[in-house]
C-alpha cells in the first residue's frame, strides 16, 4: 500500500484528497504548510507527495526542493489554481513528476498518481530476465527473452520476422551475445542495401580478376563470420540464384567465392530477418520453400510497438537520456500530457519512429521537460498520395478562406485551424461538456483540456 503526503493550505482540498485517496486504498497524511510537511518527511518515508504551489510561508517549489533532499526517490505532483508555464518548468526541473491545474478531474489525478507509482516501481532493480540490448518489460517481450535464453546456446538457425523498426537486429545480437560463439564475429548485412550484381561477392567473396574491378581477393560475409554468427537482414530480398547458393551453405557448410573453382568450408550460425510474410512469398514462387525451412528452425516474431504500448515509458526514458547527452541538452523528463499523446499513438514506424520523435523533441525543447508541442508525430496513418477532394477539401477550405491562403499558411497552420474548429463543434454538440466532447473526438479528457488551453478556448 503506497503512502501519500498531501500538502495544501486549504482545509477543504486536504480533506477532499484524503477521502478520495483513502477510498483508492492509499495511506494518506496531510499537512497545511511546507514546514509541517518537512517535519513529517523527516520521521516517515512517503512514496508520493501532492503539494500546492502557492502557499503562505514556504512555497510548494521550495518544499519540493527540500523534500527531494530528504527523500530523493519520492514522487511529486504539484497542483495550483494559477497555471504558469514558468512554474511548470521550475517544478519539473526540481524533480516533480507532473503539474496539474485546479479544478482538476478526479479520474485525471487518479491516473497521474498511478503513473507516478508505476514509474517508481520501474526505476527499481531490473527483472532478472531483462536484456540490456533490448528495452522492454511487457509480457510480449518477456516471452521473447525466455525464447532467446533457450535457443542462444544451441547452433540452430533463427528467422526473426516483424515490421520495420521493431528491433530485429537487436534480438539477433542478443542471441549471439548469449551463444557459445559470443567471442567470435557477429557480421551483419542488409540484403536489400546492396545491388544484385554485387551481392554475391559481398556474401561469398571473390578472387582476383574474377570481374572488372576485382584487383585483389576479397573475403565475403560468410568467411568473415566463420566460427561466429552471420546476420542476414531483409532475407526476403534475395534473388533465386543467391537463394540457391545460400541453401548450399546451410546444407553442406561450404561455399565458392565468385570466380573461384574451389569450395571453402565454413562453420557459421545464420540468423535471418524479414519484414515480409515468407509463406506468401513461397506460394507466389519468390522464395524457396526448402531454404525457408532451413532458416526458420526457430522462428521469432518481434511485435510492433502498438502491441506492447506499455513499453513506451521505458523506451522514452532510455531515448531521453541518450539524446540529452548526445545533443548536450538538460531535458530530464517528458510531461504526463506528452506521454499520454505517445501512449495513444499507434507508431507506424515502431521503435525507430519513437526514437526519432524523442530525438527531435529533445532538439526542439528549450526547457528541461518535453511538452506536447515538441512532439511531432508522423502522418503515415493517412492514406498516401490521396488527392484532396470532397469533404477533405471542404474542411481545408473552411480553415483557409481561399486556395491562395491554403498554400500560403502551410500544412501546420491549416491543421491547427481544423483542430480548433473540430473542438468547437464537438463542444457545441456536447452542450459545452468537455467530458462528452472528449468522447466525441475520441480523446482523453486531459488531451482535450490541453488542446482547449492551446487554442484559448474557454
Secondary structure in CASP SS format (residue, H / E / C, confidence):
PFRMAT SS
TARGET T0000
AUTHOR 0000-0000-0000
METHOD secondary structure of the structure
MODEL  1
X C 1.00
X C 1.00
X E 1.00
X E 1.00
X E 1.00
X E 1.00
X E 1.00
X C 1.00
X C 1.00
X C 1.00
X H 1.00
X H 1.00
X H 1.00
X H 1.00
X H 1.00
X H 1.00
X H 1.00
X H 1.00
X H 1.00
X H 1.00
X H 1.00
X H 1.00
X H 1.00
X C 1.00
X C 1.00
X C 1.00
X E 1.00
X E 1.00
X E 1.00
X E 1.00
X E 1.00
X C 1.00
X C 1.00
X H 1.00
X H 1.00
X H 1.00
X H 1.00
X H 1.00
X H 1.00
X H 1.00
X H 1.00
X H 1.00
X H 1.00
X C 1.00
X C 1.00
X C 1.00
X C 1.00
X E 1.00
X E 1.00
X E 1.00
X E 1.00
X E 1.00
X C 1.00
X C 1.00
X C 1.00
X C 1.00
X C 1.00
X C 1.00
X C 1.00
X H 1.00
X H 1.00
X H 1.00
X H 1.00
X H 1.00
X H 1.00
X H 1.00
X H 1.00
X H 1.00
X H 1.00
X H 1.00
X C 1.00
X C 1.00
X C 1.00
X C 1.00
X E 1.00
X E 1.00
X E 1.00
X E 1.00
X E 1.00
X E 1.00
X C 1.00
X C 1.00
X C 1.00
X C 1.00
X H 1.00
X H 1.00
X H 1.00
X H 1.00
X H 1.00
X H 1.00
X H 1.00
X H 1.00
X H 1.00
X C 1.00
X C 1.00
X C 1.00
X C 1.00
X E 1.00
X E 1.00
X E 1.00
X E 1.00
X C 1.00
X C 1.00
X C 1.00
X C 1.00
X H 1.00
X H 1.00
X H 1.00
X H 1.00
X H 1.00
X H 1.00
X H 1.00
X H 1.00
X H 1.00
X H 1.00
X H 1.00
X H 1.00
X H 1.00
X H 1.00
X H 1.00
X H 1.00
X H 1.00
X C 1.00
X C 1.00
X C 1.00
X C 1.00
X C 1.00
X C 1.00
X C 1.00
X C 1.00
X E 1.00
X C 1.00
X C 1.00
X E 1.00
X C 1.00
X C 1.00
X C 1.00
X C 1.00
X H 1.00
X H 1.00
X H 1.00
X H 1.00
X H 1.00
X H 1.00
X H 1.00
X H 1.00
X H 1.00
X H 1.00
X H 1.00
X H 1.00
X H 1.00
X H 1.00
X C 1.00
X C 1.00
X C 1.00
X C 1.00
X C 1.00
X E 1.00
X E 1.00
X E 1.00
X E 1.00
X C 1.00
X C 1.00
X C 1.00
X C 1.00
X C 1.00
X C 1.00
X H 1.00
X H 1.00
X H 1.00
X H 1.00
X H 1.00
X H 1.00
X H 1.00
X H 1.00
X H 1.00
X H 1.00
X C 1.00
X C 1.00
X C 1.00
X C 1.00
X C 1.00
X C 1.00
X C 1.00
X C 1.00
X E 1.00
X E 1.00
X E 1.00
X E 1.00
X E 1.00
X H 1.00
X H 1.00
X H 1.00
X C 1.00
X C 1.00
X H 1.00
X H 1.00
X H 1.00
X H 1.00
X H 1.00
X H 1.00
X H 1.00
X H 1.00
X H 1.00
X C 1.00
X E 1.00
X C 1.00
X C 1.00
X C 1.00
X C 1.00
X C 1.00
X C 1.00
X C 1.00
X C 1.00
X C 1.00
X C 1.00
X C 1.00
X E 1.00
X C 1.00
X C 1.00
X H 1.00
X H 1.00
X H 1.00
X H 1.00
X C 1.00
X C 1.00
X C 1.00
X C 1.00
X E 1.00
X E 1.00
X E 1.00
X E 1.00
X E 1.00
X C 1.00
X H 1.00
X H 1.00
X H 1.00
X C 1.00
X C 1.00
X H 1.00
X H 1.00
X H 1.00
X H 1.00
X H 1.00
X H 1.00
X H 1.00
X H 1.00
X H 1.00
X H 1.00
X H 1.00
X H 1.00
X H 1.00
X C 1.00
X E 1.00
X E 1.00
X C 1.00
X C 1.00
X E 1.00
X C 1.00
X C 1.00
X C 1.00
X C 1.00
X C 1.00
X E 1.00
X E 1.00
X C 1.00
X C 1.00
X C 1.00
X E 1.00
X E 1.00
X E 1.00
X E 1.00
X E 1.00
X E 1.00
X C 1.00
X C 1.00
X C 1.00
X H 1.00
X H 1.00
X H 1.00
X H 1.00
X H 1.00
X H 1.00
X C 1.00
X C 1.00
X C 1.00
X C 1.00
X C 1.00
X H 1.00
X H 1.00
X H 1.00
X H 1.00
X H 1.00
X H 1.00
X H 1.00
X C 1.00
X C 1.00
X E 1.00
X E 1.00
X E 1.00
X E 1.00
X C 1.00
X C 1.00
X C 1.00
X H 1.00
X H 1.00
X H 1.00
X H 1.00
X H 1.00
X H 1.00
X H 1.00
X H 1.00
X H 1.00
X H 1.00
X H 1.00
X H 1.00
X H 1.00
X H 1.00
X H 1.00
X H 1.00
X H 1.00
X H 1.00
X H 1.00
X H 1.00
X H 1.00
X H 1.00
X C 1.00
X C 1.00
X C 1.00
X C 1.00
X C 1.00
X C 1.00
X E 1.00
X E 1.00
X C 1.00
X H 1.00
X H 1.00
X H 1.00
X H 1.00
X H 1.00
X H 1.00
X H 1.00
X H 1.00
X C 1.00
X C 1.00
X C 1.00
X C 1.00
X C 1.00
X C 1.00
X H 1.00
X H 1.00
X H 1.00
X H 1.00
X H 1.00
X H 1.00
X H 1.00
X H 1.00
X H 1.00
X H 1.00
X H 1.00
X H 1.00
X H 1.00
X H 1.00
X H 1.00
X C 1.00
X C 1.00
X C 1.00
X C 1.00
X E 1.00
X E 1.00
X C 1.00
X H 1.00
X H 1.00
X H 1.00
X C 1.00
X C 1.00
X C 1.00
X C 1.00
X C 1.00
X C 1.00
X C 1.00
X C 1.00
X C 1.00
X C 1.00
X C 1.00
X C 1.00
X C 1.00
X C 1.00
X C 1.00
X H 1.00
X H 1.00
X H 1.00
X H 1.00
X H 1.00
X H 1.00
X H 1.00
X H 1.00
X H 1.00
X H 1.00
X C 1.00
X C 1.00
X C 1.00
X H 1.00
X H 1.00
X H 1.00
X H 1.00
X H 1.00
X H 1.00
X H 1.00
X C 1.00
X H 1.00
X H 1.00
X H 1.00
X H 1.00
X H 1.00
X H 1.00
X H 1.00
X H 1.00
X H 1.00
X H 1.00
X H 1.00
X H 1.00
X H 1.00
X H 1.00
X H 1.00
X H 1.00
X H 1.00
X H 1.00
X H 1.00
X C 1.00
X C 1.00
X C 1.00
X C 1.00
X H 1.00
X H 1.00
X H 1.00
X H 1.00
X H 1.00
X H 1.00
X H 1.00
X C 1.00
X C 1.00
X C 1.00
X C 1.00
X H 1.00
X H 1.00
X H 1.00
X H 1.00
X H 1.00
X H 1.00
X H 1.00
X H 1.00
X H 1.00
X H 1.00
X C 1.00
X C 1.00
X C 1.00
X C 1.00
END
